[in-house]
Amino acid sequence: MRCDLAALPVAEPGRLQGAAAQFDRQASGALGALAADERFTGTRGRTVLMHRAAGPARRVLLVGTGPAHTLEGFRRYAAVAVRRAQDVAARRVLLVIPDAAGLSKDECVRAVVEGARLGAYRFDRYRANAEAAVVEDVEVFAGEEAGAAAALALLAGDVTARAVEHARDLVNEPPNVLTPSALAADAERIGARDGLGCTVIDAAEARDLGMGLFAAVAAGSAEAGKMIVLEYRPGESSAHVPTAALVGKGITFDSGGFSIKSADKLWRQKADMGGAAAVVAVMGALRALAVRVRVVAVIAATENAISGTAVRPGDIVRGPAGKTVEILNTDGEGRLVLADALTYAGRYAPDVIIDLATLTAAAAVALGTNTAAVIGTDQRLIDDLLRAAALAGEPLWQLPLYDKFADAMRSELADLRNIAAGPGGGAEKAAGFLRQFVGDIPWAHIDIGKAAFCTEDAPSLPYRTFGGTGYGVRTLLRYLTGLMSAT
C-alpha cells in the first residue's frame, strides 16, 4: 500500500472509521489525532494535506464529507482526492474507504471508483500545450475483509465511468467533427467490437420507411441524417428475456432552423446530442457488464440547419402511422425526430421504452442544471428509474403527464402541432407530444435539459468538468443491470 498520496474521507465531527482506522494504525495513529482536532471537523469540501517523513504514504489528504458518509459523498471525495493528487504531482494514489452505516461496502467501492475516474477526466485533444496526466495509478483500500464482491464492484465502477467518459467525449467534440455520419461510425465501431447488431438508415431511406418527421428535419442540412439502430443480445440462454428499447435524441448541431436561436446560445448547441451520446455509450458497456437483457437502441442523428431545403414554420409534415404535424417552430425539432425514433423502436416489441433527450429548457427552469425530469406512462418503470438514479448519483425528478398536456399539442390544421398552445408546462407538453408515438408500451421520457452540459456559469460537482457531463449513462446502466431481477 505504499503510495505518493493516501486520501481518507472524514465525516463530521472529524472521525476516522473502519478501513480508515485500519490504515491509520499503520500510520502510527497520527491521522486519527488530526481528524479529531477541532480545526478539522469533516465539513464537506474542506481538505487538509499532511506531509509525512515515514509511513505508507509520504502525503496524506483528509477530505471532509459532511455530516454522514453517503454514496454521493464518496464519489465527491474520490474526485477531490484525484484532482488534488494531480495538483501536487502524486503519481500513485491510495483511496481509503471507511465503513459507513447503512451503506453496502460494495456500493461504496463502486462510487469511489466512479468519482476517481470522472474527477480525473479531461478533454484536451485540441490543445497544443495540454498538460500530461500526472496520476498513473489509483488503488482502493476497502478494509482487510473486502473480498470478491468488492472486486466486482470495482470493475463495474470502472466500466461505468469509462462509458460516461465516452459520452462526454462525444458531446465535447466540435460539431464539424462529430457529424451524424461520425456518430454512426462510432456506433458501428462499438457494434463490431462487442458483437452488437448495427444498422444505419439514411434520411432518404427513413422517408421511404415512413419517418417523415425525421426526414423533414434532416432535409435542411448538407450533412446526411442517420437513424442508427444498435441491438445487444445477452450471450446466455435462448429463453425469453426482457427487451428494453433506448431512444436517443442526436441533434449534432441545432441552429434552431428558421426559428433561429440567439447568437450567445449557438455555440452550446453541439450538446443537443447529449441523449444520443449517453445511449451510444451505454450500448458500449453492456457486454463488459454482462447485462442479461436484450437492449435495442434507436438514435435519431441529424443537424437542424437553415437552407433552401429546410423545413419552414407553418409546414405540415406527415409522420408515423399517417399522423400529420404542423411545424410552428423549427426549434422544436427534437420532438419531431424522437417521434419517428420512438415509433421505430416499437417494431422490436420491447417491454419498455426509455428515451433520453435534451428536449426543453423548461426542465432546467423547474429543476436546475444538475437534475433531469422523468415523465411517462408506467409508474413501475418510473419508480425503477428513480431508484437507479438515486444509486447512480444522477438526480432525477418525476413530473406529471396529464391529458391536458397532450391536448395542448393538438392543431387546428393537422393532427398535432410541435409547440404548445398556452404558457407554462413546456417539458410536460413536449412529453405529451411524444406520448402519441409509443402506443401501449410502458414508456419513460427523461428530459436531461441542461444537465447534459456544464458551462462556466452552471453549478458543478467535483467529478464534472466543463462540457459534456454524460448524464444518464450511470442511471441507464444501473436500471438495465437490475432489470432481470425486477421482472
MOMOMO-V947416 format. One record per helix or strand of 2 or more residues. SS is the DSSP state (h for helix, s for strand). FROM is the first residue (numbers start at 1). TO is the last residue. Records with the same first field share a line. If there is no record, write none. Layout:
SS=FROM-TO + FROM-TO
This chain:
s=3-11 + 47-51 + 57-66 + 92-96 + 137-141 + 197-202 + 226-232 + 243-254 + 294-304 + 316-318 + 324-326 + 352-357 + 372-376 + 396-398 + 416-417 + 442-447 + 453-454 + 467-468
h=19-26 + 30-36 + 71-87 + 105-120 + 148-172 + 180-194 + 203-208 + 212-218 + 263-283 + 320-322 + 334-348 + 362-367 + 379-392 + 403-407 + 426-437 + 473-486
